[in-house]
Amino acid sequence: MATMGIDYEDLTMEEQLGSPKSSQSAKLQSTGVLDCPTCRKPLKRPIYQCINGHQACSSCCKKLNKTCSFCRAHIGDIRCRAMEKVVEASIVPCPNEKYGCNETTTYCNQSSHEKVCSFARCSCPVPNCNYVGSYADLKSHASAAHTWEEGVQFVFDRPIIFCMNLGKRKTVVLRKRKRVI
């Protein structure tokens, strides 16, 4: 709905009503209600609903040719603005909070933060090593647990971590071997 050049779709509830932001909060027992019931990914604007109230994200509406996956009714024309407001207002802590991350994001943008979170867990790529820790701790783990003799062998298409003292002169020799099948 546009009035005098203002697109009310893009305004927050507070901006539409002209009220100050509330300091009240609510807690969800499960964030699953914030996921698209079809693809199970976090709902993002625009969120659509069929005439029976079933919701779907815009990606699912396109994939399903605007047919509700639950009741087969037409979906994709009616926006579910109430759910859009709930999703936009849902703030969650980073899943790596227990490892020291203090970041909070909106639920629908949580995966963007997870991709760059320095507290995210990662596994050591060395075969048979069970180490799991932060990216920041991986280098110290490799230095302490995986000391290699001269002549480290690299295998194409297999990850390996190693430490090299750059203060000393080093020679790296790479040789490509043909694969024999």
C-alpha positions as CSV (number, residue, x, y, z in Angstrom):
1,M,0.0,0.0,0.0
2,A,1.5,3.4,-1.0
3,T,0.2,6.7,0.2
4,M,1.8,10.1,-0.7
5,G,5.0,8.3,-1.8
6,I,5.3,6.2,1.3
7,D,5.5,2.5,0.9
8,Y,4.0,1.1,4.1
9,E,5.3,-2.4,3.3
10,D,8.9,-1.3,4.0
11,L,8.1,0.5,7.3
12,T,8.4,-1.2,10.7
13,M,5.4,-1.5,12.9
14,E,6.6,1.4,15.1
15,E,7.1,3.6,12.1
16,Q,3.6,2.8,10.8
17,L,2.0,3.5,14.1
18,G,4.2,6.3,15.2
19,S,4.8,4.7,18.6
20,P,8.2,4.4,20.4
21,K,9.9,1.1,20.5
22,S,8.7,-1.0,23.4
23,S,11.2,-2.4,25.9
24,Q,9.0,-5.5,26.5
25,S,10.2,-8.8,25.2
26,A,8.7,-12.3,24.8
27,K,10.4,-15.7,24.7
28,L,9.6,-18.4,22.2
29,Q,9.7,-22.0,23.4
30,S,10.8,-23.0,20.0
31,T,12.3,-21.0,17.1
32,G,10.7,-23.6,14.7
33,V,7.7,-21.4,14.4
34,L,9.9,-18.9,12.6
35,D,10.8,-21.4,9.9
36,C,9.0,-21.9,6.6
37,P,6.9,-25.1,7.2
38,T,7.8,-26.3,3.7
39,C,11.6,-25.9,3.4
40,R,12.3,-25.5,7.1
41,K,14.6,-22.5,6.5
42,P,14.2,-19.2,8.5
43,L,11.3,-17.2,7.2
44,K,12.2,-13.9,5.6
45,R,10.2,-11.1,4.0
46,P,8.1,-11.4,2.0
47,I,6.1,-14.2,3.8
48,Y,2.9,-15.3,2.1
49,Q,-0.2,-17.2,3.2
50,C,-3.0,-19.0,1.5
51,I,-6.6,-18.3,2.2
52,N,-6.5,-21.0,4.9
53,G,-3.6,-19.3,6.8
54,H,-0.8,-21.6,5.8
55,Q,2.5,-19.8,5.4
56,A,5.4,-20.1,3.0
57,C,8.5,-18.2,2.1
58,S,8.7,-16.6,-1.3
59,S,11.2,-19.2,-2.6
60,C,8.7,-22.0,-1.8
61,C,5.8,-20.1,-3.4
62,K,7.8,-20.0,-6.6
63,K,9.0,-23.6,-6.5
64,L,5.5,-24.8,-5.8
65,N,4.0,-22.6,-8.6
66,K,2.0,-20.6,-6.0
67,T,0.2,-23.7,-4.7
68,C,0.0,-24.3,-0.9
69,S,1.9,-27.4,0.1
70,F,-0.6,-28.2,2.8
71,C,-4.1,-27.6,1.3
72,R,-3.2,-27.0,-2.4
73,A,-4.9,-23.6,-2.4
74,H,-3.4,-20.6,-4.2
75,I,-0.6,-18.9,-2.3
76,G,1.6,-16.0,-3.2
77,D,-0.7,-13.0,-3.3
78,I,-1.6,-12.5,0.4
79,R,1.3,-11.3,2.5
80,C,1.4,-12.4,6.2
81,R,2.5,-9.0,7.6
82,A,2.0,-10.1,11.2
83,M,4.5,-13.0,10.8
84,E,6.9,-10.7,9.0
85,K,6.9,-8.4,12.0
86,V,7.5,-11.3,14.4
87,V,10.4,-12.6,12.3
88,E,12.0,-9.1,12.1
89,A,11.6,-8.6,15.8
90,S,13.0,-11.9,16.9
91,I,16.6,-11.4,18.2
92,V,18.6,-14.5,19.0
93,P,22.1,-15.1,20.5
94,C,24.8,-16.7,18.3
95,P,24.8,-20.5,18.7
96,N,28.5,-20.2,19.7
97,E,27.5,-18.1,22.7
98,K,28.7,-21.0,25.0
99,Y,32.2,-20.6,23.3
100,G,32.4,-16.9,24.0
101,C,30.5,-15.1,21.2
102,N,28.4,-12.3,22.4
103,E,26.7,-11.4,19.1
104,T,23.0,-11.3,18.6
105,T,21.2,-11.2,15.3
106,T,17.7,-11.4,13.9
107,Y,16.6,-15.0,13.6
108,C,16.3,-14.8,9.8
109,N,19.9,-13.4,9.5
110,Q,21.5,-15.9,12.0
111,S,23.2,-18.0,9.3
112,S,25.0,-14.9,7.9
113,H,26.7,-14.4,11.2
114,E,27.4,-18.1,11.8
115,K,29.5,-18.2,8.5
116,V,31.9,-15.5,9.9
117,C,31.8,-16.2,13.6
118,S,35.3,-16.6,15.0
119,F,34.0,-18.8,17.8
120,A,32.5,-21.4,15.4
121,R,33.7,-25.0,16.0
122,C,35.8,-26.7,13.4
123,S,37.5,-30.0,13.2
124,C,41.1,-30.7,12.6
125,P,41.6,-31.8,9.0
126,V,44.3,-34.3,9.9
127,P,43.1,-37.9,9.4
128,N,42.2,-39.7,12.7
129,C,42.5,-36.5,14.8
130,N,39.5,-35.9,16.9
131,Y,40.2,-32.2,17.8
132,V,37.3,-29.8,17.6
133,G,37.8,-26.2,18.5
134,S,37.7,-22.6,17.3
135,Y,39.4,-21.5,14.1
136,A,41.7,-19.3,16.2
137,D,42.8,-22.3,18.3
138,L,43.4,-24.6,15.3
139,K,46.9,-23.2,14.6
140,S,48.1,-23.7,18.1
141,H,46.6,-27.2,18.1
142,A,48.4,-28.1,14.9
143,S,51.7,-26.8,16.3
144,A,51.3,-28.8,19.5
145,A,49.8,-32.0,18.3
146,H,51.0,-32.4,14.8
147,T,54.8,-32.0,14.4
148,W,56.1,-33.2,11.1
149,E,59.6,-34.2,10.1
150,E,61.1,-32.7,7.0
151,G,59.5,-33.9,3.8
152,V,55.8,-33.4,4.5
153,Q,53.8,-35.1,1.8
154,F,50.8,-33.4,0.3
155,V,48.0,-35.4,-1.4
156,F,46.0,-33.6,-4.1
157,D,42.5,-32.7,-3.1
158,R,43.1,-33.6,0.6
159,P,43.3,-30.9,3.3
160,I,46.3,-30.8,5.5
161,I,47.5,-28.2,8.0
162,F,51.1,-27.7,8.8
163,C,53.3,-25.0,10.4
164,M,56.4,-23.6,8.9
165,N,59.1,-21.5,10.5
166,L,59.4,-18.7,8.0
167,G,62.5,-17.3,9.8
168,K,64.5,-20.2,8.3
169,R,65.2,-20.7,4.7
170,K,62.8,-23.4,3.3
171,T,62.5,-25.1,0.0
172,V,59.2,-26.4,-1.2
173,V,59.2,-28.9,-4.0
174,L,55.9,-29.8,-5.7
175,R,55.7,-32.7,-8.1
176,K,52.6,-33.6,-10.0
177,R,52.0,-37.3,-10.4
178,K,49.7,-38.8,-13.0
179,R,46.9,-40.8,-11.5
180,V,46.9,-44.4,-12.6
181,I,43.5,-46.1,-12.7
